[in-house]
């Protein structure tokens, strides 16, 4: 298939592009390099893709640039591009509205020219459920941060297009994806970097917040499986193994061989107390099950961080 991946230089997007290429698909990647975190992380993510047969990259901003040409021949579009994270969404709402709503609307408009489009996969988030996001897809959507609001609004834009213009939509709601190449602003990335360098770790709140944990390979397996999903479905995507922040730090301490130095700070506005995906529908429809447990996944992410440090020191 001819696939388009937005956010292709990001954490999940770059892994998805690699997997689609391995599976024999043609892939067009789109990314705008919005400076939410240092550009060199995304350039590193792309390094294994550029020059590969079957891959084409477009440095384009969905909010402003013409994207009809790279979209026109698409048979599948994976819309992963978004402005992530809840903290900044409280102080820069315009940025989140433009990246998560305007960009999505312009992509949907461009997708109308893709006459062979068979699947449009919208990457959403557990944040649409709000502070307590534990259960199946029938949980009420009550986002408690501007980030969650814009992602839910993006879902609704897609669903409106699906109903009025027959968009072949599937929505995937991600729950705490981690693993190699995780964004530097994300908790496990920060924890591991701090522990490897002997620096203290700041936890916002009391550390008893519980997270579902989805290893990146399991996430990618589920995304690829959506190519065969029934149109119009919404799926929770989570690894099934939940743990508190303090428990994750204890496990990281065992993997790394050091005790974390923890400092506590005030809880952040809009932070979720509990997330845990019921993935029964995903398993029933697509035969997907998480394969990588938290202990193994954390060890593999730690190994990636160590390898990255060795390369930087060489």
C-alpha positions in Angstrom: 0.0 0.0 0.0 1.0 3.6 -0.4 1.0 5.0 3.1 1.3 8.6 4.4 2.6 9.1 8.0 2.3 12.6 9.5 4.7 13.3 12.4 7.1 10.9 10.7 10.1 12.2 12.4 8.6 11.8 15.9 8.9 9.0 18.4 6.0 6.9 17.3 6.0 8.1 13.7 9.5 7.1 12.9 9.0 3.6 14.3 5.8 3.3 12.3 7.6 4.3 9.0 10.3 1.7 9.6 7.7 -1.0 10.2 5.6 -0.1 7.2 8.7 -0.2 5.0 9.7 -3.6 6.4 6.2 -4.9 5.6 6.7 -3.9 1.9 4.6 -0.7 1.8 5.6 2.6 0.2 5.8 5.4 2.8 5.6 9.2 2.5 6.6 10.9 5.7 5.5 14.4 6.6 6.9 16.4 9.5 7.2 20.2 10.2 9.9 20.1 13.0 7.9 22.3 15.3 10.5 23.2 18.0 8.6 21.6 20.9 11.9 19.8 21.7 15.4 20.0 20.1 15.4 19.3 16.3 18.4 16.9 16.5 16.2 14.3 18.2 13.9 14.2 15.2 16.9 14.3 12.8 18.3 11.2 14.6 14.9 9.5 14.3 14.9 10.1 10.5 18.5 9.0 10.0 17.5 5.3 9.5 14.8 6.2 7.0 16.3 8.8 4.6 17.6 7.2 1.5 15.8 3.9 2.0 13.9 2.4 -1.0 10.2 3.1 -0.8 10.5 6.1 1.5 10.0 9.7 0.7 10.1 12.6 3.1 8.4 16.0 3.0 9.3 18.7 5.5 5.9 20.4 5.5 3.7 22.1 8.0 0.1 20.8 7.8 -1.1 24.2 9.0 0.3 26.2 6.1 1.9 24.2 3.4 0.3 22.6 0.3 0.1 18.9 0.9 -2.2 17.8 -1.9 0.6 16.2 -3.9 2.0 13.9 -1.3 -1.5 13.0 -0.1 -3.1 12.4 -3.5 -2.0 8.8 -4.1 -2.4 7.6 -0.5 -4.2 4.4 0.3 -3.7 4.8 4.0 -3.0 7.9 6.1 -1.7 7.7 9.7 -2.2 11.1 11.3 0.2 11.1 14.2 1.3 14.8 13.9 0.2 16.8 16.9 1.4 19.2 19.6 1.8 16.9 22.6 1.9 17.4 26.4 -0.5 19.0 28.8 1.7 21.6 30.6 2.4 24.0 27.8 -1.2 23.7 26.6 -2.3 25.9 29.5 -0.1 28.8 28.4 0.0 28.5 24.6 -3.4 27.4 23.6 -3.2 29.0 20.1 -0.3 26.7 19.3 -2.2 23.6 20.4 -5.3 24.7 18.5 -3.4 25.3 15.3 -1.3 22.1 15.5 -4.1 19.8 16.7 -7.2 21.3 15.0 -6.3 23.5 12.0 -3.6 21.0 10.9 -6.1 18.2 11.2 -8.8 20.1 9.2 -6.4 20.9 6.4 -5.2 17.3 6.2 -8.8 16.1 6.1 -9.5 18.5 3.3 -6.4 17.3 1.4 -7.4 13.7 1.9 -10.5 14.3 -0.2 -8.2 14.2 -3.2 -6.9 10.7 -2.3 -9.3 8.8 -4.5 -7.9 5.4 -3.4 -7.9 6.1 0.3 -8.8 2.9 2.2 -8.0 3.9 5.8 -7.5 7.2 7.7 -6.1 6.5 11.2 -6.3 9.3 13.7 -3.9 9.1 16.7 -5.7 10.2 19.8 -4.9 9.9 23.5 -6.2 8.7 26.8 -6.3 12.4 27.8 -9.6 12.7 26.1 -11.1 10.7 29.0 -9.8 13.2 31.6 -8.3 12.6 35.1 -9.5 9.0 35.5 -9.0 7.1 32.2 -9.4 3.5 33.1 -11.8 1.3 31.2 -13.0 0.7 27.6 -14.0 3.0 24.8 -17.4 3.7 26.4 -15.8 5.9 29.1 -17.2 9.4 29.0 -14.8 11.9 27.4 -14.1 14.6 30.0 -10.6 16.1 29.1 -9.2 18.1 31.9 -6.4 19.9 30.0 -6.4 22.1 26.8 -4.3 19.4 25.2 -7.0 16.8 25.8 -9.7 19.2 24.6 -7.9 19.8 21.3 -7.2 16.1 20.7 -10.9 15.3 21.3 -11.9 18.1 19.0 -9.6 16.6 16.4 -11.4 13.3 16.8 -14.8 15.1 16.3 -13.5 16.8 13.1 -12.5 13.4 11.8 -15.8 11.8 12.7 -17.7 14.7 11.1 -15.8 14.1 7.9 -16.4 10.3 8.2 -20.2 10.8 8.4 -20.5 13.6 5.8 -17.9 12.6 3.3 -17.3 8.9 3.8 -13.8 9.2 5.3 -12.6 5.6 6.1 -11.8 6.6 9.7 -10.3 4.6 12.6 -9.4 6.3 15.9 -6.6 4.9 18.2 -6.4 6.3 21.7 -2.8 5.9 23.0 -2.1 5.1 26.6 1.5 6.1 27.8 3.7 4.9 25.0 7.3 4.4 26.0 10.5 2.8 24.7 13.5 3.7 22.5 13.3 7.2 21.0 10.8 8.4 23.5 10.5 12.2 23.4 12.9 14.0 25.8 10.0 15.8 27.6 8.3 12.5 28.5 8.6 11.1 32.0 10.5 7.8 31.5 13.0 9.5 29.2 13.7 12.2 31.9 13.8 9.6 34.7 16.4 7.4 32.9 18.6 10.3 31.8 18.7 11.6 35.4 19.4 8.2 36.9 22.2 7.4 34.5 23.9 10.8 35.2 23.3 10.7 39.0 20.9 13.7 39.0 17.8 14.1 41.1 14.4 13.4 39.6 11.4 15.7 40.0 8.0 14.1 40.4 4.9 16.3 40.2 2.5 15.2 42.8 2.9 12.3 45.3 4.1 9.7 42.8 1.1 7.5 43.3 -0.4 8.4 39.9 -1.0 5.2 38.0 -0.2 4.8 34.3 -1.0 2.1 31.8 2.2 1.4 29.9 2.5 0.6 26.2 5.8 -0.4 24.7 6.5 1.1 21.4 6.6 -2.2 19.5 3.2 -3.2 20.8 1.9 0.3 19.8 3.3 -0.1 16.2 1.8 -3.6 15.9 -1.6 -2.2 16.7 -1.3 0.7 14.3 -0.3 -1.7 11.5 -3.3 -3.9 12.4 -5.7 -1.0 11.8 -5.1 -1.4 8.1 -7.6 -4.3 8.5 -9.9 -2.7 11.0 -13.6 -2.0 10.5 -14.2 1.6 9.4 -15.6 3.9 12.0 -14.2 2.2 15.1 -12.5 3.7 18.1 -9.9 1.7 20.0 -8.0 2.1 23.3 -4.4 1.1 22.8 -2.6 0.2 26.0 -0.1 -2.4 27.1 -2.2 -3.8 29.9 0.3 -3.5 32.7 -0.3 -0.5 35.0 2.1 0.9 37.6 2.5 4.0 39.7 5.2 6.5 39.0 7.0 5.4 42.2 6.8 1.7 41.1 8.3 2.6 37.7 11.2 4.4 39.5 11.8 1.3 41.7 11.9 -0.9 38.6 14.2 1.5 36.8 16.5 1.5 39.9 16.8 -2.3 39.6 17.5 -2.2 35.9 20.1 0.6 36.2 21.6 -0.5 39.5 21.1 2.8 41.3 18.6 4.4 43.7 16.7 7.3 42.2 17.1 10.6 44.0 13.5 11.9 44.1 12.3 15.5 44.7 8.5 16.2 44.9 6.8 19.2 43.4 3.3 20.4 43.2 1.0 18.4 40.9 0.6 19.9 37.4 -2.8 21.2 36.2 -4.7 18.7 34.2 -2.4 15.7 35.2 -4.2 12.4 35.1 -4.5 10.4 38.3 -5.2 7.0 36.7 -4.9 5.5 33.2 -5.4 2.0 32.1 -6.7 0.8 28.8 -9.3 -2.0 28.4 -8.2 -3.3 25.0 -10.9 -6.0 24.7 -12.3 -4.6 21.5 -8.9 -4.2 19.9 -8.1 -7.9 20.7 -11.6 -9.0 19.5 -11.5 -7.1 16.2 -7.9 -7.3 15.3 -6.4 -10.2 17.3 -3.9 -7.8 18.9 -2.4 -8.4 22.3 0.5 -6.6 24.1 3.6 -8.8 24.1 6.2 -6.7 26.0 5.9 -6.5 29.7 6.9 -3.4 31.7 10.2 -4.9 33.1 11.4 -5.9 29.7 10.3 -2.7 28.0 12.0 -0.5 30.6 15.2 -2.5 30.2 15.1 -2.0 26.5 14.6 1.7 26.8 17.5 2.0 29.3 19.7 0.1 26.8 18.8 2.6 24.1 19.7 5.5 26.4 23.0 3.9 27.3 23.9 3.3 23.6 23.0 6.9 22.8 25.3 8.1 25.5 28.2 5.9 24.3 27.7 7.3 20.7 27.8 10.8 22.0 31.0 10.2 23.9 32.8 8.5 21.0 
